[in-house]
Amino acid sequence: MTWRIGSRTLDLTHRGLIMGIVNVTPDSFSDGGRFADPGRAVEHALAMVTDGADILDIGGESTRPGAEPVGEAEELRRVLPVIRALRSQSQVLISIDTMKASVARAALDAGADIINDVTGLRGDAAMVRLAAERDCGLVAMHMIGDPQTMQTAPHYDDVVAEVRSYLNERLRRLTASGIAPERIALDPGFGFGKTLDHNLSLLRHLPQLAIGDRPLLIGVSRKSMIGKVLHSTDMADRHWPTIALTAYAREHGARILRVHDVKPNAQALRMIEAILGGK
């Protein structure tokens, strides 16, 4: 299993990747405002690299349920200084978490390597064209509706079959648009238009969500599904369950784990890979 990102081809057959979350927003669900200052965001991101992050995912617009949209100019103001500073100080892979093609283009020009689009490259008609023009890595995610509406009574007849069908369709359409399949990773979108039962069902059937040899990205870090299982509203209570889910997801086929707390999740990932026979 490989993932091609520009001139790099990453072999994920035995070794998965940790994607560290860097929210440069005032309203993200778990750390909104902590890293809105570019200097603090860069310092935090470089510490993540030291702790074992393979990718830094920079986001300037919250996609938590009910989040208000952010204008293009404001999103660019938030993310570009961070991306430029990180690229000048590190060769770590940088991902831009955005739904806007204009923001993705500017981020790539500033040194980003990956476009991570929660709409599966459907939200902005120009995103697929941009992805076909550039040689970046891509993450296409499943979501019902948009962040404002996605948690309003989401319904599936069979969530596993429908999410798998969607991911398969996105891979087919993106490939048909001239994007090499080896550049694409897929994300089932935990918490994006899913109830707790939907999320748990997807976790139980992770192997069924794998499409061909494309790597599966899992983002469950600190999400409300954990709080609902634990009957707790304390964000601190989501720390250790996230680490457990990292090990579980890797054992069941995931290759990219998107997390807030890099070091313990990287340690869990390396430990489970040693058991699985990683090299």
Secondary structure, DSSP 8 states (H G I E B T S, - for coil): -EEEETTEEEE-SS--EEEEEEE-SS--TTTTTTT-SHHHHHHHHHHHHHHT-SEEEEESS--STT-----HHHHHHHHHHHHHHHHHH--SEEEEE-S-HHHHHHHHHHT--EEEETTSS-SSHHHHHHHHHS--EEEEE--SS-TTTTTSS---SSHHHHHHHHHHHHHHHHHHTT--GGGEEEE--TTSS--HHHHHHHHHTGGGG--TT--BEE--TT-HHHHHHHT---GGGGHHHHHHHHHHHHHTT--EEEES-HHHHHHHHHHHHHHHT--
